[in-house]
Amino acid sequence: MGDDVMIRSSEIIAILDKQTILDSEGMQEMLQRRKSESVNISNGIFKSLVITPTRMYLSPIAIATLKKKALNGVPING
């Protein structure tokens, strides 16, 4: 998923694209509330947000690539 982080597909609750997050006040509020659970692995500009039960990852990988990996049972990593 970037920065040598791997997540099992079964752990993923949602994968959201950057524009969805920026366009949604509710999503921005959730990011602020769960800031301590957020991990920015994008080293700058993120392209997607991967939500698991315990963490939220700002990823440099596009949502289409992450979804393809998840649907094919490939561990999501960078």
All heavy atoms as a GROMACS GRO file, in nm:
protein
  597
    1MET      N    1   0.082  -0.119   0.000
    1MET     CA    2   0.000   0.000   0.000
    1MET      C    3   0.086   0.125   0.000
    1MET      O    4   0.038   0.233  -0.012
    1MET     CB    5  -0.092  -0.004   0.121
    1MET     CG    6  -0.213   0.079   0.102
    1MET     SD    7  -0.328   0.063   0.236
    1MET     CE    8  -0.246   0.158   0.360
    2GLY      N    9   0.213   0.106   0.015
    2GLY     CA   10   0.305   0.218   0.022
    2GLY      C   11   0.383   0.210   0.151
    2GLY      O   12   0.333   0.162   0.252
    3ASP      N   13   0.507   0.251   0.149
    3ASP     CA   14   0.591   0.256   0.267
    3ASP      C   15   0.600   0.120   0.337
    3ASP      O   16   0.605   0.112   0.459
    3ASP     CB   17   0.540   0.363   0.362
    3ASP     CG   18   0.652   0.435   0.434
    3ASP    OD1   19   0.766   0.431   0.384
    3ASP    OD2   20   0.625   0.497   0.538
    4ASP      N   21   0.598   0.011   0.259
    4ASP     CA   22   0.607  -0.126   0.310
    4ASP      C   23   0.496  -0.164   0.407
    4ASP      O   24   0.516  -0.246   0.496
    4ASP     CB   25   0.744  -0.150   0.374
    4ASP     CG   26   0.856  -0.146   0.273
    4ASP    OD1   27   0.831  -0.184   0.157
    4ASP    OD2   28   0.967  -0.106   0.309
    5VAL      N   29   0.379  -0.106   0.392
    5VAL     CA   30   0.263  -0.140   0.474
    5VAL      C   31   0.179  -0.240   0.396
    5VAL      O   32   0.150  -0.221   0.280
    5VAL     CB   33   0.178  -0.015   0.506
    5VAL    CG1   34   0.050  -0.053   0.577
    5VAL    CG2   35   0.259   0.082   0.591
    6MET      N   36   0.141  -0.350   0.463
    6MET     CA   37   0.054  -0.451   0.402
    6MET      C   38  -0.072  -0.464   0.485
    6MET      O   39  -0.067  -0.465   0.608
    6MET     CB   40   0.125  -0.585   0.395
    6MET     CG   41   0.242  -0.587   0.300
    6MET     SD   42   0.321  -0.747   0.297
    6MET     CE   43   0.225  -0.826   0.172
    7ILE      N   44  -0.185  -0.478   0.416
    7ILE     CA   45  -0.314  -0.495   0.483
    7ILE      C   46  -0.385  -0.612   0.416
    7ILE      O   47  -0.392  -0.618   0.293
    7ILE     CB   48  -0.401  -0.369   0.470
    7ILE    CG1   49  -0.333  -0.250   0.536
    7ILE    CG2   50  -0.537  -0.392   0.534
    7ILE    CD1   51  -0.406  -0.120   0.512
    8ARG      N   52  -0.441  -0.702   0.496
    8ARG     CA   53  -0.520  -0.812   0.440
    8ARG      C   54  -0.651  -0.756   0.387
    8ARG      O   55  -0.713  -0.670   0.450
    8ARG     CB   56  -0.549  -0.916   0.546
    8ARG     CG   57  -0.427  -0.989   0.595
    8ARG     CD   58  -0.470  -1.100   0.690
    8ARG     NE   59  -0.358  -1.162   0.753
    8ARG     CZ   60  -0.287  -1.260   0.700
    8ARG    NH1   61  -0.319  -1.306   0.581
    8ARG    NH2   62  -0.185  -1.312   0.764
    9SER      N   63  -0.693  -0.806   0.273
    9SER     CA   64  -0.818  -0.761   0.212
    9SER      C   65  -0.935  -0.776   0.308
    9SER      O   66  -1.026  -0.694   0.310
    9SER     CB   67  -0.846  -0.838   0.082
    9SER     OG   68  -0.744  -0.815  -0.011
   10SER      N   69  -0.932  -0.882   0.388
   10SER     CA   70  -1.042  -0.908   0.482
   10SER      C   71  -1.052  -0.802   0.592
   10SER      O   72  -1.156  -0.790   0.657
   10SER     CB   73  -1.025  -1.046   0.545
   10SER     OG   74  -0.903  -1.054   0.617
   11GLU      N   75  -0.947  -0.724   0.613
   11GLU     CA   76  -0.946  -0.620   0.716
   11GLU      C   77  -1.001  -0.487   0.666
   11GLU      O   78  -1.026  -0.396   0.745
   11GLU     CB   79  -0.805  -0.599   0.769
   11GLU     CG   80  -0.747  -0.719   0.840
   11GLU     CD   81  -0.603  -0.697   0.883
   11GLU    OE1   82  -0.549  -0.587   0.861
   11GLU    OE2   83  -0.545  -0.790   0.937
   12ILE      N   84  -1.018  -0.473   0.536
   12ILE     CA   85  -1.057  -0.344   0.479
   12ILE      C   86  -1.208  -0.322   0.493
   12ILE      O   87  -1.288  -0.405   0.452
   12ILE     CB   88  -1.017  -0.336   0.330
   12ILE    CG1   89  -0.864  -0.343   0.319
   12ILE    CG2   90  -1.071  -0.208   0.267
   12ILE    CD1   91  -0.814  -0.354   0.177
   13ILE      N   92  -1.242  -0.209   0.552
   13ILE     CA   93  -1.382  -0.167   0.564
   13ILE      C   94  -1.422  -0.087   0.441
   13ILE      O   95  -1.528  -0.106   0.384
   13ILE     CB   96  -1.404  -0.084   0.692
   13ILE    CG1   97  -1.379  -0.172   0.815
   13ILE    CG2   98  -1.543  -0.023   0.694
   13ILE    CD1   99  -1.376  -0.096   0.944
   14ALA      N  100  -1.334   0.005   0.398
   14ALA     CA  101  -1.363   0.090   0.283
   14ALA      C  102  -1.234   0.144   0.222
   14ALA      O  103  -1.133   0.158   0.291
   14ALA     CB  104  -1.452   0.206   0.324
   15ILE      N  105  -1.241   0.172   0.092
   15ILE     CA  106  -1.134   0.242   0.021
   15ILE      C  107  -1.200   0.360  -0.048
   15ILE      O  108  -1.292   0.343  -0.128
   15ILE     CB  109  -1.065   0.152  -0.085
   15ILE    CG1  110  -1.008   0.026  -0.021
   15ILE    CG2  111  -0.955   0.231  -0.155
   15ILE    CD1  112  -0.952  -0.073  -0.122
   16LEU      N  113  -1.155   0.479  -0.014
   16LEU     CA  114  -1.215   0.602  -0.068
   16LEU      C  115  -1.111   0.682  -0.146
   16LEU      O  116  -0.994   0.685  -0.109
   16LEU     CB  117  -1.270   0.687   0.045
   16LEU     CG  118  -1.369   0.618   0.140
   16LEU    CD1  119  -1.398   0.707   0.258
   16LEU    CD2  120  -1.495   0.583   0.065
   17ASP      N  121  -1.155   0.747  -0.252
   17ASP     CA  122  -1.063   0.830  -0.327
   17ASP      C  123  -1.050   0.968  -0.263
   17ASP      O  124  -1.135   1.012  -0.186
   17ASP     CB  125  -1.103   0.839  -0.475
   17ASP     CG  126  -1.230   0.919  -0.498
   17ASP    OD1  127  -1.309   0.935  -0.404
   17ASP    OD2  128  -1.249   0.964  -0.611
   18LYS      N  129  -0.942   1.034  -0.297
   18LYS     CA  130  -0.909   1.163  -0.238
   18LYS      C  131  -1.021   1.266  -0.258
   18LYS      O  132  -1.057   1.338  -0.165
   18LYS     CB  133  -0.779   1.215  -0.299
   18LYS     CG  134  -0.735   1.349  -0.247
   18LYS     CD  135  -0.606   1.391  -0.314
   18LYS     CE  136  -0.560   1.526  -0.262
   18LYS     NZ  137  -0.431   1.562  -0.320
   19GLN      N  138  -1.078   1.270  -0.378
   19GLN     CA  139  -1.180   1.370  -0.407
   19GLN      C  140  -1.303   1.351  -0.320
   19GLN      O  141  -1.363   1.448  -0.274
   19GLN     CB  142  -1.217   1.368  -0.556
   19GLN     CG  143  -1.284   1.496  -0.601
   19GLN     CD  144  -1.198   1.620  -0.575
   19GLN    OE1  145  -1.081   1.624  -0.608
   19GLN    NE2  146  -1.256   1.720  -0.513
   20THR      N  147  -1.341   1.227  -0.296
   20THR     CA  148  -1.456   1.199  -0.208
   20THR      C  149  -1.431   1.255  -0.069
   20THR      O  150  -1.520   1.314  -0.008
   20THR     CB  151  -1.481   1.047  -0.200
   20THR    OG1  152  -1.510   0.997  -0.331
   20THR    CG2  153  -1.595   1.013  -0.105
   21ILE      N  154  -1.311   1.239  -0.020
   21ILE     CA  155  -1.275   1.288   0.113
   21ILE      C  156  -1.277   1.441   0.116
   21ILE      O  157  -1.333   1.502   0.207
   21ILE     CB  158  -1.137   1.235   0.154
   21ILE    CG1  159  -1.144   1.082   0.166
   21ILE    CG2  160  -1.090   1.296   0.285
   21ILE    CD1  161  -1.011   1.015   0.162
   22LEU      N  162  -1.218   1.502   0.013
   22LEU     CA  163  -1.211   1.648   0.009
   22LEU      C  164  -1.349   1.711  -0.010
   22LEU      O  165  -1.374   1.822   0.039
   22LEU     CB  166  -1.117   1.694  -0.103
   22LEU     CG  167  -0.970   1.654  -0.086
   22LEU    CD1  168  -0.890   1.699  -0.207
   22LEU    CD2  169  -0.913   1.710   0.042
   23ASP      N  170  -1.440   1.642  -0.080
   23ASP     CA  171  -1.574   1.695  -0.106
   23ASP      C  172  -1.672   1.674   0.010
   23ASP      O  173  -1.780   1.731   0.010
   23ASP     CB  174  -1.634   1.632  -0.232
   23ASP     CG  175  -1.565   1.678  -0.359
   23ASP    OD1  176  -1.491   1.779  -0.354
   23ASP    OD2  177  -1.585   1.613  -0.464
   24SER      N  178  -1.634   1.592   0.106
   24SER     CA  179  -1.725   1.557   0.214
   24SER      C  180  -1.681   1.617   0.347
   24SER      O  181  -1.577   1.579   0.402
   24SER     CB  182  -1.734   1.404   0.228
   24SER     OG  183  -1.804   1.369   0.344
   25GLU      N  184  -1.762   1.706   0.398
   25GLU     CA  185  -1.732   1.766   0.529
   25GLU      C  186  -1.732   1.659   0.638
   25GLU      O  187  -1.650   1.661   0.728
   25GLU     CB  188  -1.835   1.874   0.561
   25GLU     CG  189  -1.802   1.955   0.683
   25GLU     CD  190  -1.900   2.070   0.704
   25GLU    OE1  191  -1.932   2.139   0.608
   25GLU    OE2  192  -1.943   2.088   0.819
   26GLY      N  193  -1.822   1.563   0.626
   26GLY     CA  194  -1.830   1.454   0.724
   26GLY      C  195  -1.704   1.369   0.726
   26GLY      O  196  -1.657   1.329   0.834
   27MET      N  197  -1.649   1.341   0.609
   27MET     CA  198  -1.525   1.263   0.602
   27MET      C  199  -1.408   1.340   0.663
   27MET      O  200  -1.326   1.284   0.734
   27MET     CB  201  -1.492   1.227   0.457
   27MET     CG  202  -1.579   1.119   0.398
   27MET     SD  203  -1.574   0.963   0.489
   27MET     CE  204  -1.400   0.926   0.492
   28GLN      N  205  -1.404   1.470   0.637
   28GLN     CA  206  -1.297   1.551   0.694
   28GLN      C  207  -1.308   1.556   0.847
   28GLN      O  208  -1.208   1.550   0.917
   28GLN     CB  209  -1.299   1.691   0.633
   28GLN     CG  210  -1.258   1.689   0.488
   28GLN     CD  211  -1.263   1.826   0.424
   28GLN    OE1  212  -1.247   1.927   0.489
   28GLN    NE2  213  -1.285   1.828   0.294
   29GLU      N  214  -1.432   1.563   0.897
   29GLU     CA  215  -1.453   1.562   1.042
   29GLU      C  216  -1.410   1.428   1.102
   29GLU      O  217  -1.348   1.423   1.208
   29GLU     CB  218  -1.600   1.588   1.074
   29GLU     CG  219  -1.641   1.732   1.049
   29GLU     CD  220  -1.791   1.754   1.068
   29GLU    OE1  221  -1.861   1.660   1.114
   29GLU    OE2  222  -1.838   1.863   1.034
   30MET      N  223  -1.442   1.316   1.032
   30MET     CA  224  -1.402   1.186   1.081
   30MET      C  225  -1.249   1.174   1.086
   30MET      O  226  -1.194   1.122   1.182
   30MET     CB  227  -1.458   1.074   0.993
   30MET     CG  228  -1.422   0.935   1.045
   30MET     SD  229  -1.474   0.800   0.941
   30MET     CE  230  -1.360   0.816   0.804
   31LEU      N  231  -1.181   1.225   0.984
   31LEU     CA  232  -1.035   1.222   0.984
   31LEU      C  233  -0.979   1.300   1.103
   31LEU      O  234  -0.881   1.258   1.165
   31LEU     CB  235  -0.979   1.280   0.854
   31LEU     CG  236  -0.975   1.185   0.736
   31LEU    CD1  237  -0.935   1.260   0.609
   31LEU    CD2  238  -0.881   1.070   0.761
   32GLN      N  239  -1.040   1.412   1.135
   32GLN     CA  240  -0.995   1.491   1.250
   32GLN      C  241  -1.018   1.417   1.381
   32GLN      O  242  -0.932   1.414   1.468
   32GLN     CB  243  -1.065   1.627   1.253
   32GLN     CG  244  -1.012   1.724   1.152
   32GLN     CD  245  -0.866   1.756   1.174
   32GLN    OE1  246  -0.818   1.767   1.286
   32GLN    NE2  247  -0.792   1.769   1.065
   33ARG      N  248  -1.138   1.356   1.395
   33ARG     CA  249  -1.171   1.283   1.517
   33ARG      C  250  -1.082   1.160   1.536
   33ARG      O  251  -1.046   1.126   1.648
   33ARG     CB  252  -1.317   1.236   1.517
   33ARG     CG  253  -1.418   1.345   1.547
   33ARG     CD  254  -1.555   1.287   1.577
   33ARG     NE  255  -1.598   1.187   1.480
   33ARG     CZ  256  -1.667   1.212   1.368
   33ARG    NH1  257  -1.701   1.334   1.339
   33ARG    NH2  258  -1.702   1.113   1.288
   34ARG      N  259  -1.046   1.094   1.427
   34ARG     CA  260  -0.966   0.972   1.434
   34ARG      C  261  -0.820   0.997   1.396
   34ARG      O  262  -0.750   0.907   1.353
   34ARG     CB  263  -1.028   0.866   1.344
   34ARG     CG  264  -1.165   0.820   1.392
   34ARG     CD  265  -1.223   0.713   1.306
   34ARG     NE  266  -1.140   0.591   1.311
   34ARG     CZ  267  -1.162   0.485   1.233
   34ARG    NH1  268  -1.261   0.484   1.147
   34ARG    NH2  269  -1.084   0.380   1.243
   35LYS      N  270  -0.775   1.119   1.417
   35LYS     CA  271  -0.639   1.158   1.378
   35LYS      C  272  -0.533   1.067   1.439
   35LYS      O  273  -0.435   1.032   1.375
   35LYS     CB  274  -0.613   1.304   1.416
   35LYS     CG  275  -0.491   1.362   1.352
   35LYS     CD  276  -0.484   1.511   1.376
   35LYS     CE  277  -0.370   1.569   1.295
   35LYS     NZ  278  -0.373   1.713   1.294
   36SER      N  279  -0.553   1.026   1.563
   36SER     CA  280  -0.455   0.939   1.628
   36SER      C  281  -0.449   0.801   1.565
   36SER      O  282  -0.351   0.729   1.581
   36SER     CB  283  -0.486   0.926   1.777
   36SER     OG  284  -0.609   0.860   1.796
   37GLU      N  285  -0.553   0.763   1.491
   37GLU     CA  286  -0.558   0.633   1.424
   37GLU      C  287  -0.514   0.644   1.277
   37GLU      O  288  -0.510   0.543   1.207
   37GLU     CB  289  -0.700   0.576   1.429
   37GLU     CG  290  -0.753   0.555   1.569
   37GLU     CD  291  -0.902   0.529   1.569
   37GLU    OE1  292  -0.955   0.482   1.467
   37GLU    OE2  293  -0.965   0.556   1.672
   38SER      N  294  -0.484   0.765   1.231
   38SER     CA  295  -0.449   0.787   1.091
   38SER      C  296  -0.300   0.770   1.070
   38SER      O  297  -0.219   0.816   1.150
   38SER     CB  298  -0.490   0.928   1.048
   38SER     OG  299  -0.628   0.944   1.060
   39VAL      N  300  -0.266   0.705   0.959
   39VAL     CA  301  -0.126   0.684   0.923
   39VAL      C  302  -0.108   0.735   0.780
   39VAL      O  303  -0.174   0.686   0.688
   39VAL     CB  304  -0.089   0.534   0.930
   39VAL    CG1  305   0.057   0.514   0.892
   39VAL    CG2  306  -0.118   0.477   1.068
   40ASN      N  307  -0.022   0.834   0.763
   40ASN     CA  308   0.004   0.888   0.629
   40ASN      C  309   0.127   0.819   0.573
   40ASN      O  310   0.239   0.848   0.613
   40ASN     CB  311   0.023   1.039   0.634
   40ASN     CG  312   0.031   1.100   0.496
   40ASN    OD1  313   0.053   1.031   0.396
   40ASN    ND2  314   0.013   1.230   0.488
   41ILE      N  315   0.103   0.726   0.481
   41ILE     CA  316   0.214   0.653   0.419
   41ILE      C  317   0.243   0.704   0.279
   41ILE      O  318   0.319   0.643   0.204
   41ILE     CB  319   0.188   0.502   0.418
   41ILE    CG1  320   0.059   0.471   0.344
   41ILE    CG2  321   0.188   0.446   0.558
   41ILE    CD1  322   0.035   0.324   0.324
   42SER      N  323   0.183   0.816   0.244
   42SER     CA  324   0.198   0.869   0.108
   42SER      C  325   0.323   0.954   0.091
   42SER      O  326   0.359   0.987  -0.022
   42SER     CB  327   0.075   0.951   0.070
   42SER     OG  328   0.067   1.067   0.149
   43ASN      N  329   0.388   0.991   0.199
   43ASN     CA  330   0.506   1.078   0.190
   43ASN      C  331   0.476   1.204   0.108
   43ASN      O  332   0.553   1.244   0.023
   43ASN     CB  333   0.626   1.003   0.131
   43ASN     CG  334   0.670   0.890   0.220
   43ASN    OD1  335   0.672   0.903   0.341
   43ASN    ND2  336   0.704   0.777   0.161
   44GLY      N  337   0.362   1.261   0.132
   44GLY     CA  338   0.322   1.382   0.060
   44GLY      C  339   0.176   1.374   0.022
   44GLY      O  340   0.090   1.359   0.106
   45ILE      N  341   0.148   1.378  -0.107
   45ILE     CA  342   0.011   1.382  -0.156
   45ILE      C  343  -0.048   1.241  -0.160
   45ILE      O  344   0.009   1.151  -0.221
   45ILE     CB  345   0.006   1.445  -0.296
   45ILE    CG1  346   0.057   1.588  -0.289
   45ILE    CG2  347  -0.135   1.440  -0.352
   45ILE    CD1  348   0.074   1.655  -0.423
   46PHE      N  349  -0.162   1.222  -0.096
   46PHE     CA  350  -0.228   1.092  -0.096
   46PHE      C  351  -0.329   1.084  -0.210
   46PHE      O  352  -0.377   1.185  -0.259
   46PHE     CB  353  -0.296   1.064   0.038
   46PHE     CG  354  -0.420   1.144   0.064
   46PHE    CD1  355  -0.544   1.089   0.038
   46PHE    CD2  356  -0.414   1.272   0.116
   46PHE    CE1  357  -0.660   1.161   0.062
   46PHE    CE2  358  -0.529   1.345   0.140
   46PHE     CZ  359  -0.653   1.289   0.114
   47LYS      N  360  -0.358   0.961  -0.255
   47LYS     CA  361  -0.455   0.938  -0.361
   47LYS      C  362  -0.578   0.865  -0.312
   47LYS      O  363  -0.682   0.869  -0.376
   47LYS     CB  364  -0.390   0.857  -0.475
   47LYS     CG  365  -0.281   0.932  -0.547
   47LYS     CD  366  -0.226   0.850  -0.661
   47LYS     CE  367  -0.114   0.924  -0.732
   47LYS     NZ  368  -0.057   0.840  -0.838
   48SER      N  369  -0.565   0.797  -0.197
   48SER     CA  370  -0.679   0.722  -0.145
   48SER      C  371  -0.668   0.707   0.007
   48SER      O  372  -0.563   0.730   0.066
   48SER     CB  373  -0.685   0.583  -0.210
   48SER     OG  374  -0.567   0.511  -0.183
   49LEU      N  375  -0.780   0.669   0.066
   49LEU     CA  376  -0.788   0.644   0.209
   49LEU      C  377  -0.839   0.502   0.227
   49LEU      O  378  -0.945   0.466   0.175
   49LEU     CB  379  -0.884   0.743   0.277
   49LEU     CG  380  -0.912   0.719   0.425
   49LEU    CD1  381  -0.789   0.751   0.509
   49LEU    CD2  382  -1.030   0.803   0.472
   50VAL      N  383  -0.762   0.421   0.299
   50VAL     CA  384  -0.801   0.283   0.328
   50VAL      C  385  -0.839   0.277   0.476
   50VAL      O  386  -0.758   0.312   0.562
   50VAL     CB  387  -0.687   0.184   0.296
   50VAL    CG1  388  -0.729   0.042   0.331
   50VAL    CG2  389  -0.646   0.195   0.150
   51ILE      N  390  -0.961   0.234   0.504
   51ILE     CA  391  -1.012   0.229   0.641
   51ILE      C  392  -1.019   0.083   0.687
   51ILE      O  393  -1.078  -0.001   0.620
   51ILE     CB  394  -1.151   0.294   0.650
   51ILE    CG1  395  -1.144   0.440   0.604
   51ILE    CG2  396  -1.204   0.285   0.793
   51ILE    CD1  397  -1.278   0.509   0.593
   52THR      N  398  -0.957   0.056   0.802
   52THR     CA  399  -0.963  -0.074   0.866
   52THR      C  400  -1.026  -0.053   1.005
   52THR      O  401  -1.044   0.062   1.047
   52THR     CB  402  -0.823  -0.138   0.880
   52THR    OG1  403  -0.748  -0.066   0.977
   52THR    CG2  404  -0.749  -0.143   0.747
   53PRO      N  405  -1.056  -0.160   1.078
   53PRO     CA  406  -1.116  -0.141   1.211
   53PRO      C  407  -1.029  -0.060   1.308
   53PRO      O  408  -1.082   0.006   1.398
   53PRO     CB  409  -1.135  -0.284   1.262
   53PRO     CG  410  -1.146  -0.366   1.140
   53PRO     CD  411  -1.053  -0.301   1.040
   54THR      N  412  -0.897  -0.064   1.292
   54THR     CA  413  -0.810   0.002   1.389
   54THR      C  414  -0.731   0.120   1.335
   54THR      O  415  -0.678   0.198   1.414
   54THR     CB  416  -0.708  -0.100   1.445
   54THR    OG1  417  -0.633  -0.155   1.337
   54THR    CG2  418  -0.778  -0.211   1.521
   55ARG      N  419  -0.723   0.135   1.203
   55ARG     CA  420  -0.642   0.242   1.144
   55ARG      C  421  -0.706   0.296   1.017
   55ARG      O  422  -0.787   0.230   0.954
   55ARG     CB  423  -0.502   0.190   1.106
   55ARG     CG  424  -0.417   0.146   1.220
   55ARG     CD  425  -0.323   0.257   1.261
   55ARG     NE  426  -0.224   0.212   1.356
   55ARG     CZ  427  -0.239   0.215   1.487
   55ARG    NH1  428  -0.349   0.256   1.538
   55ARG    NH2  429  -0.142   0.175   1.566
   56MET      N  430  -0.662   0.414   0.980
   56MET     CA  431  -0.697   0.475   0.850
   56MET      C  432  -0.565   0.511   0.785
   56MET      O  433  -0.481   0.578   0.847
   56MET     CB  434  -0.784   0.598   0.869
   56MET     CG  435  -0.918   0.567   0.930
   56MET     SD  436  -1.034   0.705   0.927
   56MET     CE  437  -0.939   0.838   0.994
   57TYR      N  438  -0.545   0.465   0.662
   57TYR     CA  439  -0.420   0.486   0.592
   57TYR      C  440  -0.440   0.580   0.474
   57TYR      O  441  -0.523   0.554   0.388
   57TYR     CB  442  -0.367   0.353   0.540
   57TYR     CG  443  -0.334   0.254   0.649
   57TYR    CD1  444  -0.430   0.164   0.693
   57TYR    CD2  445  -0.208   0.250   0.706
   57TYR    CE1  446  -0.401   0.072   0.792
   57TYR    CE2  447  -0.178   0.158   0.806
   57TYR     CZ  448  -0.275   0.069   0.848
   57TYR     OH  449  -0.246  -0.021   0.947
   58LEU      N  450  -0.363   0.689   0.470
   58LEU     CA  451  -0.359   0.778   0.354
   58LEU      C  452  -0.254   0.718   0.262
   58LEU      O  453  -0.134   0.715   0.295
   58LEU     CB  454  -0.323   0.919   0.396
   58LEU     CG  455  -0.426   0.987   0.486
   58LEU    CD1  456  -0.368   1.113   0.549
   58LEU    CD2  457  -0.551   1.018   0.409
   59SER      N  458  -0.297   0.669   0.146
   59SER     CA  459  -0.211   0.592   0.058
   59SER      C  460  -0.175   0.669  -0.070
   59SER      O  461  -0.258   0.741  -0.125
   59SER     CB  462  -0.281   0.462   0.019
   59SER     OG  463  -0.209   0.392  -0.080
   60PRO      N  464  -0.053   0.646  -0.123
   60PRO     CA  465  -0.012   0.708  -0.248
   60PRO      C  466  -0.063   0.631  -0.370
   60PRO      O  467  -0.041   0.674  -0.483
   60PRO     CB  468   0.140   0.703  -0.241
   60PRO     CG  469   0.168   0.578  -0.164
   60PRO     CD  470   0.056   0.572  -0.060
   61ILE      N  471  -0.128   0.518  -0.348
   61ILE     CA  472  -0.174   0.433  -0.458
   61ILE      C  473  -0.319   0.468  -0.494
   61ILE      O  474  -0.403   0.484  -0.406
   61ILE     CB  475  -0.161   0.284  -0.422
   61ILE    CG1  476  -0.014   0.253  -0.390
   61ILE    CG2  477  -0.211   0.196  -0.535
   61ILE    CD1  478   0.011   0.114  -0.340
   62ALA      N  479  -0.346   0.475  -0.623
   62ALA     CA  480  -0.480   0.510  -0.671
   62ALA      C  481  -0.583   0.404  -0.628
   62ALA      O  482  -0.552   0.286  -0.616
   62ALA     CB  483  -0.480   0.523  -0.823
   63ILE      N  484  -0.706   0.449  -0.608
   63ILE     CA  485  -0.812   0.362  -0.562
   63ILE      C  486  -0.836   0.244  -0.656
   63ILE      O  487  -0.861   0.132  -0.612
   63ILE     CB  488  -0.942   0.444  -0.538
   63ILE    CG1  489  -1.047   0.359  -0.468
   63ILE    CG2  490  -0.994   0.503  -0.666
   63ILE    CD1  491  -1.167   0.440  -0.420
   64ALA      N  492  -0.828   0.265  -0.786
   64ALA     CA  493  -0.852   0.156  -0.882
   64ALA      C  494  -0.750   0.044  -0.864
   64ALA      O  495  -0.785  -0.074  -0.868
   64ALA     CB  496  -0.847   0.210  -1.025
   65THR      N  497  -0.625   0.078  -0.841
   65THR     CA  498  -0.520  -0.022  -0.820
   65THR      C  499  -0.543  -0.097  -0.690
   65THR      O  500  -0.530  -0.219  -0.685
   65THR     CB  501  -0.382   0.045  -0.820
   65THR    OG1  502  -0.364   0.116  -0.942
   65THR    CG2  503  -0.270  -0.056  -0.802
   66LEU      N  504  -0.577  -0.025  -0.585
   66LEU     CA  505  -0.603  -0.091  -0.456
   66LEU      C  506  -0.723  -0.185  -0.465
   66LEU      O  507  -0.718  -0.297  -0.413
   66LEU     CB  508  -0.627   0.014  -0.347
   66LEU     CG  509  -0.507   0.098  -0.306
   66LEU    CD1  510  -0.549   0.207  -0.209
   66LEU    CD2  511  -0.399   0.011  -0.245
   67LYS      N  512  -0.829  -0.141  -0.529
   67LYS     CA  513  -0.948  -0.226  -0.543
   67LYS      C  514  -0.916  -0.351  -0.624
   67LYS      O  515  -0.960  -0.461  -0.590
   67LYS     CB  516  -1.063  -0.149  -0.606
   67LYS     CG  517  -1.133  -0.058  -0.511
   67LYS     CD  518  -1.255   0.003  -0.575
   67LYS     CE  519  -1.332   0.085  -0.475
   67LYS     NZ  520  -1.453   0.143  -0.533
   68LYS      N  521  -0.839  -0.336  -0.731
   68LYS     CA  522  -0.804  -0.450  -0.814
   68LYS      C  523  -0.726  -0.553  -0.732
   68LYS      O  524  -0.753  -0.673  -0.738
   68LYS     CB  525  -0.720  -0.404  -0.933
   68LYS     CG  526  -0.692  -0.515  -1.034
   68LYS     CD  527  -0.599  -0.472  -1.145
   68LYS     CE  528  -0.643  -0.346  -1.214
   68LYS     NZ  529  -0.552  -0.307  -1.324
   69LYS      N  530  -0.630  -0.505  -0.654
   69LYS     CA  531  -0.553  -0.596  -0.569
   69LYS      C  532  -0.643  -0.665  -0.467
   69LYS      O  533  -0.633  -0.785  -0.445
   69LYS     CB  534  -0.442  -0.520  -0.496
   69LYS     CG  535  -0.327  -0.479  -0.584
   69LYS     CD  536  -0.220  -0.410  -0.501
   69LYS     CE  537  -0.099  -0.377  -0.584
   69LYS     NZ  538   0.012  -0.327  -0.502
   70ALA      N  539  -0.733  -0.589  -0.405
   70ALA     CA  540  -0.822  -0.646  -0.304
   70ALA      C  541  -0.914  -0.751  -0.364
   70ALA      O  542  -0.936  -0.857  -0.306
   70ALA     CB  543  -0.903  -0.535  -0.237
   71LEU      N  544  -0.970  -0.724  -0.480
   71LEU     CA  545  -1.062  -0.818  -0.545
   71LEU      C  546  -0.993  -0.945  -0.592
   71LEU      O  547  -1.054  -1.051  -0.599
   71LEU     CB  548  -1.132  -0.750  -0.662
   71LEU     CG  549  -1.233  -0.642  -0.624
   71LEU    CD1  550  -1.284  -0.570  -0.749
   71LEU    CD2  551  -1.349  -0.700  -0.545
   72ASN      N  552  -0.864  -0.935  -0.622
   72ASN     CA  553  -0.788  -1.051  -0.667
   72ASN      C  554  -0.721  -1.125  -0.553
   72ASN      O  555  -0.644  -1.218  -0.576
   72ASN     CB  556  -0.684  -1.010  -0.771
   72ASN     CG  557  -0.748  -0.969  -0.902
   72ASN    OD1  558  -0.848  -1.027  -0.941
   72ASN    ND2  559  -0.693  -0.870  -0.967
   73GLY      N  560  -0.747  -1.082  -0.429
   73GLY     CA  561  -0.690  -1.149  -0.313
   73GLY      C  562  -0.543  -1.124  -0.292
   73GLY      O  563  -0.476  -1.197  -0.220
   74VAL      N  564  -0.490  -1.021  -0.355
   74VAL     CA  565  -0.348  -0.987  -0.340
   74VAL      C  566  -0.334  -0.898  -0.218
   74VAL      O  567  -0.410  -0.802  -0.201
   74VAL     CB  568  -0.297  -0.912  -0.466
   74VAL    CG1  569  -0.154  -0.867  -0.448
   74VAL    CG2  570  -0.314  -0.998  -0.589
   75PRO      N  571  -0.239  -0.928  -0.128
   75PRO     CA  572  -0.218  -0.837  -0.014
   75PRO      C  573  -0.190  -0.697  -0.065
   75PRO      O  574  -0.114  -0.679  -0.161
   75PRO     CB  575  -0.097  -0.895   0.057
   75PRO     CG  576  -0.090  -1.037   0.014
   75PRO     CD  577  -0.146  -1.039  -0.127
   76ILE      N  578  -0.249  -0.600  -0.003
   76ILE     CA  579  -0.232  -0.462  -0.047
   76ILE      C  580  -0.105  -0.408   0.017
   76ILE      O  581  -0.094  -0.395   0.137
   76ILE     CB  582  -0.355  -0.377  -0.010
   76ILE    CG1  583  -0.475  -0.430  -0.086
   76ILE    CG2  584  -0.330  -0.231  -0.039
   76ILE    CD1  585  -0.602  -0.358  -0.058
   77ASN      N  586  -0.009  -0.378  -0.069
   77ASN     CA  587   0.116  -0.320  -0.023
   77ASN      C  588   0.170  -0.227  -0.131
   77ASN      O  589   0.108  -0.208  -0.233
   77ASN     CB  590   0.219  -0.429   0.009
   77ASN     CG  591   0.261  -0.508  -0.112
   77ASN    OD1  592   0.209  -0.491  -0.221
   77ASN    ND2  593   0.354  -0.598  -0.092
   78GLY      N  594   0.286  -0.169  -0.106
   78GLY     CA  595   0.341  -0.072  -0.199
   78GLY      C  596   0.445  -0.126  -0.290
   78GLY      O  597   0.505  -0.219  -0.295
   0.00000   0.00000   0.00000
